[in-house]
Amino acid sequence: MSDNASYHMPFGAELQDGGVRFRLWAPAARSVDVCLNHGAQEIIVPMNAVADGWFEVTTASARSGTCYRFRINGDNRIPDPASRFQPEDVHGPSEVIDSASWNWQDAYWKGRSWEETVIYELHVGSFTSEGNFAGVLEKLDYLVDLGITAIELMPVADFPGKRNWGYDGTYLFAPDSRYGRPDDLKALIDAAHARSLMVFLDVVYNHFGPEGNYLHQYAPQFFTEKHSTPWGAAINFDDEYSHWVRQFYIHNALYWLKEYHVDGLRLDAVHAIMDDSQPDILTELSHRVRSAFPNERHIHLILENDHNAAHYLARDAAHKPRAYVAQWNDDIHHALHVLLTGETGGYYMDYAQNPVSKLGRCLAEGFAYQGESSLYRDGEPRGETSRHLPPTAFVSFLQNHDQVGNRAFGERIQSLASPTRIHAAVALLLLAPSPPLLFMGEEWGCCQPFPFFCDFGPDLVSAVVNGRREEFARFPEFSDPDALARIPSPMDENTFRQAVLNWTDCDRPEHAFWLRLYRELLALRHREIMPRLRGMTRQSAGFSQLNAHALSAYWLLADDARLSVYANLGDDAYGGCDFLSKIILYTTHHSDRNHIDILPPWSVIWCLNEGPEP
């Protein structure tokens, strides 16, 4: 691991011998000053115009802890877009941070291989009643005992207001002050590494939040009208002046990985990044990261990509990822969700026909959609061939923040399906070769909703509330205005409060079964599955559909052991299975594992045999 030095960037405020260097890209500005707060006094320091739209100055009048703003054209005062900390939220001044002040204790830490990954996704503000980095730190031992190897933090970049999912961040280099100061996040990461836990961070590179973004005032070139997005003009990754925009995001990725010792990044909704250049920003960013960490430690880059663009997940001859190690696999969630709940509205319509076949394809080949037309997308083809990729290139999940929180009331799967069905789905995902992801509280059968919440300024209240309700107005169950009015307002603090995990529930008898189940399955995964994953290739997997609700799938693991699963995800038993020659690893139903010839309703049986199929 690297030493305590800060990560040097071509923008922002950085401590140097003799003071602080300030640098801002403001190609539309005539003049820029840095305004330093010294108690009630303000010191205004003119910045020098240099080439390519840059302004810079080094001054002895600033030091660590100094709060500052940039003044544009002698008028508007704005925060630093590369601020390392915003102590007074998105409209307040930025603070000069001594990035080398934290005394890291993880010099030994080299990370963990991707094959060992079990992800636990959490939202810092609602994971504990403390709602901060320190609260997460207190739960690390619990997560290790559960069998987790990586925590994934939903975005922590500074957002407007007191609460937010994190996807409305405005200052991408600044941990939100509600969660703690920069050193508090470093303390969490340091403590995680001491327990052999990786830390992944969710980052948003496709848009800025609707409040607190001042870039249009002095750098409108940061955006382009060449592409349109749900948030208006696209971020300029491929038009004139795009060079420094691209560098902004590349340095952001390197900043979190180097200055905060983060082990990996999950890039949110990259299908919404518009870029026609070659190489595109996703490719360039991944290459820069790979070059920065050639052999120093394990770094994992993960995508969320509705386009199922398998080429970003390509492996080299040694089976190592060329760019991104994995993608969140929405397909496997959607197929399972249709089977468990019977829901076929919205994007679930693409999985309504033969969901078992689509689930089997996910297990054996990665994506269910590999170029087939999507009914939900008006017949547009979706996806690329993925059967050549290893199963470790796909992150599987039964729940995550999107699939819970994008529902009108934020219901978890526990409120939508029976325990028997959920047990089968959990057993299927946690022992499959693809790395699993858990959403906070899932492991003890949490029934609390996780609705969408935010806290924007008064100018945005009506737009946010009305926009949320308009999203669901086209659904038949919300055709009644009274039903639509019952959708919780994202701006209401109570909407957030109901999402804060009540950890006393974890100890209740009705939740003990689930916690015991997750611990058992993850222990089995650690012992029997993980050691056999490295070096797997996709060509050594396949599936068969046994009937409308049952399937079998197999994988030839790296040590030539054969892992196979038989799953009945329907209400009628399936007969005709012969398990006499198979070594049963886990079963959801049978107590006598030597006399199994039937799959009861909603059952899963895992087998692990050395060598080829007997």
Secondary structure, 3 states (H helix, E strand, C coil): CCCCCCCCCCCEEEEECCEEEEEEECCCCCCEEEEEEECCEEEEEECEEEHHHEEEEEECCCCCCCEEEEEECCCEEECCCCCCCCCCCCCCCEECCCCCCCCCCCCCCCCCCHHHCCEEEECHHHHCCCCCHHHHHCCHHHHHHHCCCEEEECCCEECCCCCCCCCCCCEEEEECCCCCCHHHHHHHHHHHHHCCCEEEEEECCCCCCCCCCCHHHHCHHHEEEEEEECCEEEECCCCCCHHHHHHHHHHHHHHHHHHCCCCEEEECCHHHCCCCCCCCHHHHHHHHHHHHCCCCCCCEEEECCCCCCHHHHCECCCCCECCCCEEECHHHHHHHHHHHHCCCCHHHHHHCCCHHHHHHHHHHHCCCCCCEEECCCCCEEECCCCCCCCHHHEEEECCCHHHHHCCCCCCCHHHCCCHHHHHHHHHHHHHCCCCEEEECCHHHCCCCCCCCCCCCCHHHHHHHHHHHHHHHCCCHHHCCHHHHHCCCCCCCHHHHHCCCCCHHHHHCHHHHHHHHHHHHHHHHHHHHHHHHCCCCCHHHEEEEEEECCEEEEEEECCCCCEEEEEEECCCCCEECCCCCCCCEEEECCCCCCCCCCEECCCEEEEEEECCCCC
